[in-house]
Amino acid sequence: VQGPPGTGKSYSTAFALLARLQGAMAAGRPYRVVVSCKTHAALDVLLEKIALAQRELAAWQAQAPDLFAQSFDPRLLDAPIYRVEPRDTSPQGIITLSKGKENPNRAKFAAQPWAILGATPGGIYKMANAGKSLFGRACAQCLVLDEASQINLPEALRASLLLEAGGQLIVVGDHRQMPPIVRHDWA
């Protein structure tokens, strides 16, 4: 997902994630999403958009219940959105997971069949580092790297510690800020 600031990347990503959740619900498969950004501010913006999308779906359900029932799975409205170690209080609809020595956050997230978890790469590292190894802790089927141009490779690897092998990766950012993958001196 790419585009300059203010073009709706976060809003589009929110609905894309809910659509993926609905597809997994219909197939009877678990689908847990990890959303990661380098900064707390960017992470909060995306999580707020996801919570807003859930509230908009709830409003549509109230306004047109028959149409909602034809098009949407009502379990989408109950899929929890978690936020690990926020700087401030979490916005409406987002469940705060606090840090601590005995960190139950990964287990709480992994116990849900459908859920979204937001954390900085450092927060994900702390969740995965609750044992003798960083590896073998995967519990997510999708990873979203938002504001990807700000994330360096080591941070992206930290963010991916909870992603299952074969999981999906969604990269979101301003294409004008992302460096090209291949550089050359052609005109």
C-alpha positions in Angstrom: 0.0 0.0 0.0 1.7 3.2 -1.1 0.9 6.8 -1.5 1.8 10.3 -0.2 0.6 11.6 3.2 -3.1 12.0 3.6 -4.2 9.7 0.8 -5.9 7.1 3.0 -3.3 4.4 3.4 -4.1 3.8 7.0 -7.9 3.8 6.4 -7.5 1.4 3.4 -5.1 -0.9 5.4 -7.7 -1.1 8.2 -10.4 -2.3 5.9 -8.0 -4.6 4.1 -7.2 -6.3 7.4 -10.8 -6.7 8.4 -11.5 -8.2 4.9 -8.6 -10.7 5.5 -10.0 -11.5 9.0 -13.5 -12.1 7.5 -12.0 -14.4 4.8 -10.3 -16.4 7.5 -13.5 -16.6 9.6 -15.4 -17.9 6.6 -12.7 -20.6 6.0 -12.6 -21.5 9.7 -9.0 -20.6 10.0 -7.3 -18.5 12.7 -5.9 -15.2 11.5 -3.9 -13.0 13.9 -2.4 -9.8 12.6 0.7 -8.0 14.0 0.8 -4.3 13.1 4.2 -2.6 13.6 5.6 0.9 13.1 8.9 2.4 14.2 7.1 5.1 16.2 4.4 5.0 18.8 2.6 7.9 17.1 2.3 6.1 13.7 1.2 2.9 15.4 -1.5 4.7 17.3 -2.8 6.3 14.1 -3.1 2.9 12.3 -4.7 1.2 15.3 -7.2 4.1 15.7 -8.1 3.6 12.0 -8.7 -0.1 12.6 -10.9 0.6 15.6 -12.7 3.3 13.6 -13.4 0.7 10.8 -14.9 -1.7 13.4 -17.1 1.1 14.7 -18.2 2.0 11.2 -19.1 -1.6 10.5 -21.1 -1.7 13.8 -23.0 1.5 12.6 -23.8 -0.2 9.3 -25.0 -3.2 11.1 -27.4 -1.0 13.2 -28.6 1.0 10.1 -29.0 -1.9 7.7 -29.0 -5.3 9.6 -30.1 -7.3 6.6 -27.5 -5.9 4.3 -24.8 -6.3 7.0 -25.8 -9.9 7.5 -25.5 -10.6 3.8 -22.0 -9.0 3.5 -20.2 -9.2 6.8 -19.5 -11.6 9.6 -20.6 -10.2 12.9 -17.5 -11.7 14.6 -15.5 -8.9 12.9 -17.0 -6.5 15.4 -15.7 -8.5 18.4 -12.1 -9.2 17.1 -9.9 -7.7 19.7 -7.4 -5.0 18.9 -4.4 -5.1 21.3 -1.8 -2.4 21.9 1.5 -3.3 23.6 3.1 -0.8 25.9 1.4 2.4 24.7 3.0 5.7 25.6 -0.4 7.1 26.6 -3.8 5.6 27.2 -5.1 3.5 24.4 -7.9 4.9 22.3 -11.5 3.6 22.4 -11.8 0.0 21.3 -8.1 -0.8 21.8 -7.0 -3.1 24.7 -3.8 -2.2 26.4 -1.3 -4.9 27.1 1.2 -3.7 29.7 4.8 -4.7 30.1 6.1 -6.7 33.0 8.6 -9.3 34.1 6.1 -12.1 33.6 4.8 -11.1 30.2 1.6 -12.9 29.2 1.0 -10.7 26.2 2.0 -13.3 23.5 -0.1 -16.0 25.1 -3.1 -13.7 25.4 -2.8 -12.7 21.7 -2.1 -16.3 20.5 -5.2 -17.6 22.4 -7.5 -15.6 20.2 -8.5 -17.1 16.8 -8.9 -13.7 15.2 -7.1 -10.6 16.6 -4.9 -7.6 15.8 -1.9 -6.7 17.8 0.0 -3.4 17.5 3.5 -3.0 18.8 6.8 -1.3 17.9 9.5 -3.7 16.7 11.0 -3.4 20.2 7.7 -4.4 21.8 7.5 -7.4 19.6 11.0 -8.4 20.4 10.1 -8.3 24.1 7.1 -10.5 23.5 9.1 -13.1 21.6 12.0 -13.0 24.1 10.0 -14.6 26.9 12.0 -17.8 26.9 15.3 -19.4 26.0 15.0 -18.5 22.3 13.5 -15.8 20.1 12.4 -18.3 17.6 9.6 -20.8 17.7 7.2 -18.1 19.1 5.3 -17.4 15.9 1.6 -17.0 16.3 0.5 -14.5 13.6 -0.5 -15.1 10.0 0.0 -11.6 8.8 2.5 -8.7 9.5 1.8 -5.1 8.6 4.9 -2.8 8.5 3.4 0.7 8.4 5.5 3.8 7.6 7.9 1.2 6.2 10.4 3.8 4.9 11.3 4.5 8.5 12.0 0.9 9.5 15.5 -0.5 8.9 16.1 -4.1 8.2 17.0 -5.2 11.8 13.8 -3.5 13.0 11.8 -5.3 10.3 13.3 -8.6 11.4 12.3 -7.9 15.0 8.8 -7.1 13.9 8.6 -10.4 12.1 9.5 -12.6 15.1 5.8 -13.5 15.7 5.0 -14.1 12.0 4.5 -17.8 11.0 6.4 -19.3 8.1 4.4 -18.7 5.0 2.6 -15.7 6.7 1.5 -12.7 4.7 3.4 -9.4 4.8 1.8 -6.1 4.0 4.1 -3.1 3.5 2.6 0.4 3.9 4.3 3.7 3.2 5.0 6.7 1.0 6.6 5.5 -2.2 8.5 8.7 -2.5 10.2 8.0 0.9 10.9 4.4 0.1 14.3 3.8 -1.5 14.2 1.7 -4.8 15.2 -1.9 -4.4 17.4 -1.8 -7.5 19.6 1.2 -8.3 21.3 1.9 -11.6 22.6 4.8 -13.6 20.4 4.4 -16.6 18.7 7.5 -17.9 
